[in-house]
Amino acid sequence: MNKQEKVEFVINTLKQLYPNIPVPLDHKDPYTLLIAVLLSAQSTDKKVNEITPQLFAYADNPYDMVRLSVEQIREIIKPVGLSPMKAKGIYGLSKILIDEYHGKVPKSIEALEKLPAVGHKTASVVVAQAFGIPAFPVDTHIHRLMYRWNLSTGKNVVQTERDAKRLFPKSLWNDLHLQIIWYGREYSPARGWNLEKDIITKTIGRKSVIQAYYKKSSKK
C-alpha cells in the first residue's frame, strides 16, 4: 500500500468500528467541557467523569465558579492530580471569561490558549467538540498510533499533529481524533498490546515496531 491507501484504510476501518463516536468526557456545554478537558491532563477520563459531577453541583458556570475559593475547588478536584495548578487555572480562567467574554467560552484556539492552564491540546479539544470547528488534538494514544502506523515520525506531538492534518481530510479531523483515541484504548494500548487484535497496525504498521513486538513476544 502507498501512503494514501494506508490513510484510506485507517479511515474506513475506524468508520466501521466506530460509526457512532462517543465523547470521552461528560459535559453539557462548552464551559463544562473546558473544565473537564483541563482536569484530564495527566489523569484518566474515567476519574474526571467521577469528579466533575461533584464540582458542577457547586458550579457549572464561571459566575458560580468564582464564588468558590481556589482552596474549595482544589479540595473537590484533588483526586485527579495536579490539583493546586488546576484549581488556580479553573478559578483564573472563569474570572477572565466573566471579565472579557461575558461568561462565554471563546471559539478560537488562540483565545483559549491565553487562558490559565489551557494548553494547545485542551484548546483544540474544546473547539472541535464544543463548536464543531476542525481541529486535531493529539493525545498519547494518537501520538503512539500515528508512529505505529508509520504515518508520523513520532518525534513530538507538534509534528504528529502536523502530519495528521496533512494526511487526513479536514472534514474528518473531529471524528478521526476521537476514533483513533478509542481505537488506541481498545486495540492498540501502550501496555498489554495484542498485535493480533490490532488490525490497523498489523496491516500497515511500521516494520520496526512489528518486528520489535514479535521479538519481545518470542522471549516470553
C-alpha positions, -999 to 999 in steps of 0.1 A, spaced: 0 0 0 12 35 -7 6 62 19 -27 74 5 -41 38 5 -29 34 41 -48 66 51 -79 53 34 -76 20 52 -73 38 85 -104 60 78 -125 31 66 -115 7 94 -123 33 120 -156 42 104 -166 6 106 -155 1 142 -169 35 154 -199 46 133 -213 65 163 -185 81 182 -189 86 220 -173 117 235 -150 105 264 -156 134 288 -191 141 303 -202 177 298 -233 197 289 -219 229 273 -186 245 262 -177 257 297 -182 223 314 -162 207 286 -134 232 290 -132 224 327 -133 186 321 -106 187 295 -84 208 317 -89 183 346 -80 154 323 -43 164 320 -22 136 334 -54 119 346 -79 94 332 -112 103 316 -129 78 340 -115 96 370 -125 131 356 -161 118 350 -163 107 386 -152 141 399 -169 166 376 -205 159 388 -193 169 423 -177 201 411 -205 210 387 -231 205 415 -214 236 431 -205 255 400 -213 246 363 -207 281 350 -179 307 355 -201 330 377 -207 303 403 -172 290 400 -156 323 411 -179 323 442 -158 293 453 -123 298 466 -93 283 449 -89 261 480 -125 249 478 -121 240 441 -88 222 449 -104 201 476 -131 188 452 -107 181 423 -79 166 444 -84 130 432 -75 139 396 -39 151 405 -21 184 399 -50 199 419 -31 231 430 -23 242 395 -57 231 381 -77 248 408 -59 281 402 -64 276 365 -101 269 368 -107 299 391 -85 322 369 -100 313 336 -135 316 350 -127 352 361 -113 360 326 -144 345 309 -166 368 330 -144 399 326 -136 396 289 -161 372 273 -194 379 291 -191 344 307 -189 326 274 -161 303 262 -143 318 231 -144 298 199 -108 303 188 -78 282 197 -57 313 201 -81 329 226 -84 297 246 -46 292 248 -44 326 265 -65 313 294 -47 300 325 -38 263 325 -52 259 289 -27 244 265 -29 237 228 -44 203 232 -71 214 256 -80 244 233 -81 221 203 -105 196 220 -128 224 230 -131 240 196 -136 206 180 -161 190 204 -179 221 216 -181 242 184 -175 217 156 -145 236 143 -120 213 126 -90 206 149 -68 176 155 -60 174 192 -31 149 197 -31 129 230 -8 100 239 -30 74 220 -29 94 188 8 101 192 16 64 197 -7 52 169 5 76 143 40 63 149 30 27 150 11 32 117 42 48 101 22 80 94 44 102 116 79 101 129 67 104 165 94 129 174 69 151 193 31 159 194 36 190 174 50 170 145 23 143 149 -5 169 147 11 185 116 13 151 99 -23 141 109 -36 174 95 -16 169 63 -27 133 57 -64 133 67 -92 153 51 -101 184 72 -138 174 72 -129 142 91 -105 156 117 -130 160 145 -143 124 141 -109 109 135 -92 122 166 -119 106 187 -120 74 167 -82 70 170 -84 76 208 -110 48 212 -91 25 189 -59 31 208 -76 23 241 -93 -9 228 -70 -24 202 -36 -7 204 -27 2 240 8 10 253 6 -19 278 -9 -53 272 -9 -48 235 -20 -77 214 -10 -72 178 -33 -100 165 -63 -79 176 -48 -47 162 -59 -49 126 -46 -15 115 -11 -19 129 -9 -54 117 -19 -43 82 0 -10 77 23 -8 107 59 4 109 81 -27 102 105 -20 131 75 -17 155 61 -51 143 95 -68 144 101 -55 180 67 -68 190 73 -103 178 108 -103 192 95 -94 226 67 -120 223 91 -148 214 111 -142 247 80 -147 268 
